[in-house]
Amino acid sequence: MLKNQDVLKSFSWKWVALYTAFLYSTIPFARGWLDAVKSVLGQNLGFWFNLFVVTGVLTLLGFLRLNKKFSAIQIGSLIIFFVFLIFFVSLINIPEERIHIFQYAGLGLLIFPFGKNLSLDKTTMAYSFGIIFLVGTGDELIQWLLPNRVFDLRDIFFNLLGGGVGILFRVYYFNLSSNGNLFPISHR
């Protein structure tokens, strides 16, 4: 288990910085890319996005099952988790908003400390969500400064939600693959 003073040292800052730079560098071009995708796929962007996500999730689950470290019950619980996530995300009316959850899930995967026996202690979670909040707020502030983009508080919420999904998946995957325990929680 990570000690409080080791939390900041355990973040892989290089990958977090590169991913954040990638997120920020796409902001000025994202609207144009989205319009180009809509012109090719039509207005059913939500359907195509969901299809892409379902295909990706099924591929991921197939790789995890081939890993042989996971039982059918563990894979089944991941399937339930992803079905819930996909259902929740598909309820978002604006398909563009769905992208926030998946972008920041990637950040959540990177930002949560590396190591064995990860736990959901309060300090680690506070640092992780604090950094996701700062990156997401920075994302929105950059959009506020651009003429073709707008600041939206909902996007910050979706960023935090996506970061939480990434964190939970990372803790779930690493704990199950290392010791078979599901979500050990520390009450520090």
Buried (B, 14 or more C-beta within 10 A) or exposed (E): EBEEEEBEEBBBEEBBEEBBEEBEEEBBEBBEEBEEBBEEEEEEBBEBBBEEBEEEBEEBBEEBBEEEEBEEEBBEBBEEBBEEBBEEBBEBEEBBBBBBBBBBBBBBBBBBBEEEEBBBBEBBBEBBBEBBBEBBBBBBEBBEEEEEBEBBEEBBBBBBBBBBBBBBBBBBBBBBBEEEEEEBEBEE
